[in-house]
Amino acid sequence: MNKNTTALQQKMNSGFDKSSTADEVLHGLDLSGRLAVVTGGYSGLGLETTRALVRAGAQVVVTARRPEVAREALMDVQNVEVDELDLADLSSVRAFAERFLASERSIDMLILNAGIMACPETRVGPGWEAQFATNHLGHFALTNLLWPALISEGGARVVSLSSTGHHFSPIRWHDMHFEQGYEKFPAYGQSKTAVSLFTVELDRLGKQHGVRAFAVHPGGIITPLQRHMPKEEMVALGWIDEAGNVANPAFKSPEQGAATQVWAATSPKLEGMGGVYCEDCDISEVAPEGGAFYGVKPYAIDPEQATRLWALSAELTHTNIPVDGQK
């Protein structure tokens, strides 16, 4: 592990904590004239993120696999436009990127919020495992395809939702798509490790162009993300009670869960920084050895694995940032 990488993972006393909400993080910030693209910005944490950014003055483009559902969810939110995007379908990713680039707008904040968790074994594209494809490869391709809009006005922040679930699995280089036997939580964990590694390499490649990247663990929150998990499983895990109410006192509200990604996208304290994993509205520390389920695992911020994953993802998706950073 590169000591310089782990040295970046130090708390900075941001002034916020796990109880902070997205509105509190944005208090006093004027985002007028700023444009954010939020994938899945119409449900769960994405919806709270969209609402908070709009209240702070931003214009938000929300991508949605089901645009009609998104428009209904966002009916009462101003300064939002909805466009179709299915992260599991690279042709859909390309089509959205082409439409957006045709508008000749620049992006100030790209928040890669959409994702799936613990779904039944599902294959997409050329047989890719769906969680890895949706949570990582779709967002990888999207970021690369939107590159001209990210660098056009001197840079942007890219915030990717990882999870403490990355503790479940490093990258399974020997069987990345679980062809030797599917396990839903290790598959989820691998996809969230990939998200963190993507952030490390994106920041390395992008910082010379003003593009800085952050990975975020939002915290435990009951949202539609758990739609593939049966009630009895969540009860057994202690997440909810038999009546469906949140039972884990460590869980956050959606407003609190959206705070860290909004903080990473906007905080003045993060100017000149990037390539780090964040949680509870601060930079996370490296996870201690053993069974502790907090902090970031060293394998999720390893620069050599990040470079290796980037090269593989570029090969799989046929997308990549040009060597000189320009289109």
N, C-alpha and C positions, 0 to 999 in steps of 0.2 A: 504494500500500500504506500502510495506517495504521501510523505509527511506533509507536504505543502497543501495537499487536498484535505487531509484531516484537520490541519491547522485552521482552515477556513470555517470549520464547523464549530463555532464558538458563539455562545449566547451574546447578544449585543445590548441587552436591557432596552428593548424597544419602547417601553412605556405601556405595552399592552400585554395581555396574558390569555389563558385559555377561556376565560369568561368574557372577553371582549367580543363585541358584535361588529359586523361589517360597517354599520353606520358610525359606530364609535371610532373605528380605524380611519374612516374617511372624514371625520369631523374637522372642519376648517380647511379642507382641501377643495380647490375649485378645478373641476375637470372639464370645464367648458372648452369646446373646441377639440377635445380629445376623442379618439375613436377606439372602442374596444370590440374585439370579436370574441364571443363566448360560445364555445361548443356546448350544446345541451343546456343553454341558458334559459330554459323554460320550466325546469323541474328541479325539485330538491335544492341542493346547494347552488346550482346554476341559476335558478330563479331568484334566489336571495342575492346572488352576486349581481345579476342584471339590475334588479331594483335598486340596490345600493349605489351602483355606478351611475345610474340615471339620476338618482336624487342628488348626487354630487356634481351633476352637470354634463356627464359624458353622453355621447351617442353610442349606442350598442347595436351590433349586428349579432343576432342569435342564430346559430345553425341548429337545424332540427331534422331528425330522421322522419318525424311526423309534423310537417309544417302547420297543418290545420289545428293540431292539438296545441302547438306552441302559440299560435296566434290567439287562440281562445284563452290560454293561460296568461297571456301578456296584454289582454284587452285594455286593462286599466293603467298600463305603463306607457308613458310618452317616450319619444326619441328612441324607439326601438324598431328595427326591421328584422324580418324573419326570412331565412333562405334555407333551402333544402340541402341536407348533407347527411349521408349515411357513411360513417367511418369504416364500416366493414366492407364497403364497396369502393375500390379505388377509382372506378370511373365516375362515381358520384363525387368523390373528393376532387378529382380533376375538374369536373364540370363547375363545382362551386368556386374553385380557385380562379378559373377562367372568367366566370361572371364577375367576381369581386375585382380582379385586376382590370377588367374592362371599365370599371367605374373610376379608375385612376386615383383612388384614395389611398392615403397612407394609414398604417395601423400603428397605434401607440401602445396598445395592450392586446396581446393574444393570450386568452385564458383557455387552456385545453382542459375543460372541466368534464366533458361527457365521458361515460364509461359504463362497463358492465361488471358484475361481480358474481362469482360462484354459480355460474349458469350450468345447465346440463351440457354434456359434450356436444359441441357445435363446430362445424367446419365451414369456413368461408373462403372465398377466392380459390386459389389452387390447392385447398386442403389445409389452410392455416387454422390453428386453434383460435377460437373466436375471441377470447379475452386478450390474448397477445395481439391479435390483428386489430381489434377495436381500440383497446386502451393505448397501444403503442404504435403499431405500424400505420394506422389511419392518421393519427396525429403527426407522426413523423413526416408522412407524405404531405399533409396539409401545410405544415410549417415550411417545408422546402419549396412547395409550389407558391406559397404566399411571400417568399423571400423578397421580391422587388418592393412589395408594399411595406415590409418590415424595415427596410433600409432607406427608403426614399426620402424620409425627413430627418435623417440623422440617427435613426435607431428606434428601438422599441423594447418592451419587456415581454418575455414569453414565460407564462406561469403554467406549469403542468401539475395535474393532480396525481400524486403518488399516494401512498398509504403506509401506515405501519404494517399493513399486510405484506409489505415487501420482506418482512422477517420470515414469511412462510417459505421463500425459495429464492436462491440466486438464479442467474441465467443458467438454464439447463442446456449447455452447448451440445450435449450428446443426444438430446431428445426435446428440442425446443417446442415442438408441436404435440407433445404427449402421444406420439404414435405407439409407444410401448405400454400404454395404459393411462387413462385419464383420471386425474384427481382435481376436483374443482378449486380447492383452496390453494394448493401449490401452483396451479395454473394462474390463479388470480395474483398470487404473490410474485411469480415471475414477471407478469405484465407490469406490476408496479415497481419492481426492481428495474425493469427496462425503462420506465418513465424517468426514474431518477438518473440512470446512466445517460439517457438522451439529453437531459438537462446539462450534465457535466460537459459533454462534447459540444452541444449547441453553444454553450457559453464560450467555450474555447475558440470555436470557429467564428462566432458572431461578435465578440467584444470589440474587434478592430473596426467594426461597422456600427457600433453603438447598440447592438442587440445583446441584451443580458437575459439570462435564463435562470429560473428558480423552480425547484420541485417543492411541493407542498403536501403535507399530511394534514387534512382538515380536522381530524379528530373522529371519534365515534359518534355517528348521528343516524337516527332512523329516517331514511328517505326512500324514494322508489328504487334506489340502488339495490335494496334487498329483495326486490320483487321475485327473484328466482329461489329464495330461501323459504321453505315452509315454516308456518308459525311455530310448530312444535320444535323445530330446530333452533329458532331464535329464543324460545322459552328455555330450552335446555342449556343454551349458551349464557343465559342470564341477561339477555338484551331487553326482552320485554316480559311482561307477566301474562297470565292466561287471558286477561281482558284486552291485551294488545297495547298496554301502556308501557312507556319506557321504564325499565327496571334497573338499569345500570346507572348509578349516580355520577359516573365519570362521563357519561354521554353528554353531548352538546345539543343545543337547539340548532335548527338550520341557520338562524341568524348568526350564531356563534361559529358554526361550521364554515360559513362563507368568509369569515373574517380574515383568515390567514392568506387565502389566495388574493383577496382584495388588498391586504397589506403588502404582499409581495409585488403586486402589480403597480402600486402607487407610492409606497413609503419613500419620502425624501432621504431617510437614513440609509437606504440601500443604494443610493447613487454610487456608481463606480464599482459595484459589487455584482456577483453572480456566480452561478455554478454550485449553489448550495441547496441543501435540503432544509425546509423550514417546517415548524409546527408551533401551535399556540402563539401565533403572531410574533415569532422570533426565529432566529437561526437555531436549528437543532444541534445538539451535541452528538458525538459518535456513541452508538450503543455500546454499553459495557459487555464484556464477554459473559457468556452464561445465558440464562433464560429471560433476562429482563426484556420486556416488550415495549420499549420506548427508545427514542433516538434513531439514528440512521446507521444501518449496518455498513461496515467498511466496503463490502463487495458492491454496494449500491452507489458508491461514489468513486470507485476505482477508475482512474483515467485510462488505463490500458484496456479494461473491459469496455469502457465507454467508447473508445475508438474502434474496437473490434465490433461492437454492436452496431455502431453507426454504419460501418462499411457493409455489414450484412444487411441492414435495413435498407440501405440505398440500393443494394443489389436486388432485394426482394421486391421493392416498390418501384424501381426504375426512376427514382427521384433523388436529387442531391443538390446541395448548394454548390454553385460554380466555384472553382478553386480561388478565383480572385474576388468572390463575393458579389459579382455583378452579373446581371442578365445581359 
